Amino acid sequence: MSGRPRRRTGFDPSTRRRTPGVRRDELAAAAGVSAEYIKRIEQGQGRPSAGVLYALARALRLSRPEYEYLCSLAGHVPPGAGRSPRQVGPGTRRLLDRLGDTPVCVSDAAWTVLAWNTAWEKLGCVSIDSHGRDRNMAWRAFTRDQGRTTRTSEREVRFQSSIVTDLRATALRYPDDDWLRDLVADLQAVSETFASIWQAHVDTRYQDDQVTIRHPDAGDITVDCDIMTIHEGDLRAVVFTAETGSADAARLAVTQGRHFDRG
């Protein structure tokens, strides 16, 4: 018998098999998902959530480097110890400055706004005097008026669901983050909508979004809202843009103190 150590998995290694390896139904049962779902992942249909990846890694008893590699393949940041990072690096700050008249803000993985550029401030989307949960976009999305920004009811439902999906993934990455744990618990207590989405375990990815900003001088401005992940630091960048030459682009220019000639 070989002296090489047998690889430990969540399955009985003594079971005789004609074909070596783990069967799909065994892996599905150990991870708490369906065999059909495992099949879809094998075929590249869909992107597994962070929770599913964690369950698969536990079932297969992957090492930490193996788990991190699995997360990178699926486009997820693996869990880290302590609180989610809150540092905005110099590269991200240069990005904020160089985008100039494009309104941008940066939040941590728990959706607390950490930094923004002058264009975002001029648009009136943040109060420099706010702090704590008043700067948390998830908290504001479920507990109070979101200020000058509004969405259609359909987009609002989709946005809220995607926020919950992202918060759930963040909670898995940072299981020791007491601030995030308290945020989720309080949101479940004060918002029936949040509690319902959280308990449903729906995996909703952020899609193309539009918001309308009610500006006191420029009027209503409808902009495209894109959210990008800055993997270095696990941050989120929220960017508002309007179609070049449109009336909304003209109104957006007004908020920045510029005259916009649509030609």
Disulfide bonds with the S-S distance in Angstrom:
none
